[in-house]
Structure formats: structure tokens, C-alpha cells
Amino acid sequence: MLINDFLSKNQNFWVAYIAHKIAFDAFKMATQTPNYNRIKAVLAEQDKTNLWLAEKLDMNKSTVSKWCTNDIQPTIETLFKIAKALDVDVRELLVSTK
């Protein structure tokens, strides 16, 4: 009974909240940058963190974090350094086009 009372008294709030959530999620999907690299996935597969990678490459952890979220992309030269640090073929760090 308490939950029903709470929901009925706050119905306008919940309607507004759900509408906002739907609009925000739609905006987020529309403005999302495409994934070009798989750095985050490869780190996860190896149980490693972006902090580990930042220390290994002597790079700023914020930069590595942005690579992992695909907000920015590493240079080709840096991509090869990442592949070496993770002991993977550089192609494993890129999203396939096929």
C-alpha cells in the first residue's frame, strides 16, 4: 500500500523523469562517436586497466581513458606501442570494417 500511495502522490514527477530519461538517452545515442579502437576491450580481456597502460606507456591516464572511450584516437605510432605493451597484433586494437 505504501508504494502505491508514494507512486500516486508523485506521478507527475515520475512521468517527467521518464520523459527526461528517454530524451537524454536518445540524445546520447545520436551524439555518440563511433568506436574505432578496441583498446578497452583488449585491456579487459587481459584483466588490465587503463591506469596500467598509462604507466606502461608513460602517458597521461586521462589520455588513455579517452582512447578507451573512443573520445580521441591514438596516433598510428602510439597504436603500435600499445600493441607491443599488450603483446597483441596491432589489428586486434582496431574495430574491423568487415
N, C-alpha and C positions, 0 to 999 in steps of 0.2 A: 504494500500500500504506500509506503514512504517513497518508493521510486516513482510510482505513478503520480503522486502529488508533486514531487520535485519536477518531473518532466512537464506536467501540465502547467505548472506555475512559470516555468522557464522556456516555454515553447517558442516564443519569438527569438530568444537567444539562440536556441538550437537550430532553428531554421536559418537564421543569419549566419551562424557558424558554419553550417554545412554548405551554404551557398558560397561563402568566402573560400572554404577549403576546395570546393570544386573549381572555382575561378582561379585560385592560386595554382592548383595542380595543372590546369590547362595552360596557364601562362608559363609555368616551369617547363612543361613538355615542349611548348612552342619555341622557347628560347634556349633550350639545351643544345650545347655544342656536340657535334658528333664525336664518337670515340675513334681516335686514330691509333692510339697505342694501347698495349695490354700490360703496361708496367705493373699496375696494381694487381692484376690477376696473376702474373708470374710471381710477384712477391708473395702473394697469398698461397700459391701452390708450393712455394718453398718455405712457408712459415717464417717469412722475413717481413720486416716493417719498412716503411719509407724512411724512418729515422736511421735504421741500419744502412740503407742505401745511401742516404745523405752522408753519413760518416765514412762509408767505404769510398765514396767518390770525392770526399772533401767538398761537398756542396751544401748550400743553404737548405735547411729542412723545408722551408716554405716553398722553394723552387721545386723540390722533389714532390711535395704534396700537390702542387699544381699540375705536375706531369701525371700523377696518379689519378687526378680527377679530370684529366684532359682539358684543363683550362688553358694550359700552354703546352707546347711540344718541345722536347729536347732537340738539339741540333743532331744532324746525322753522326757527327763525330762523337757526341755525347751518347747517342744511342748505342754505338759500338762499345763505348766504355761500360755502359750499363749491362750490355750483353756479356761482356767479359766478367764483370763483377758477379753476375748471376750464373755464369757458366752455361749460357744458352746461345743458340743460334740467334743472330740479330732479328731474323724474320719472325721468331716467336714473340717478339716485343711489339709487333705491328698487327693491326686488325687486317685480316685478309680482304681483298677486294672481290674475291670469287666465292 
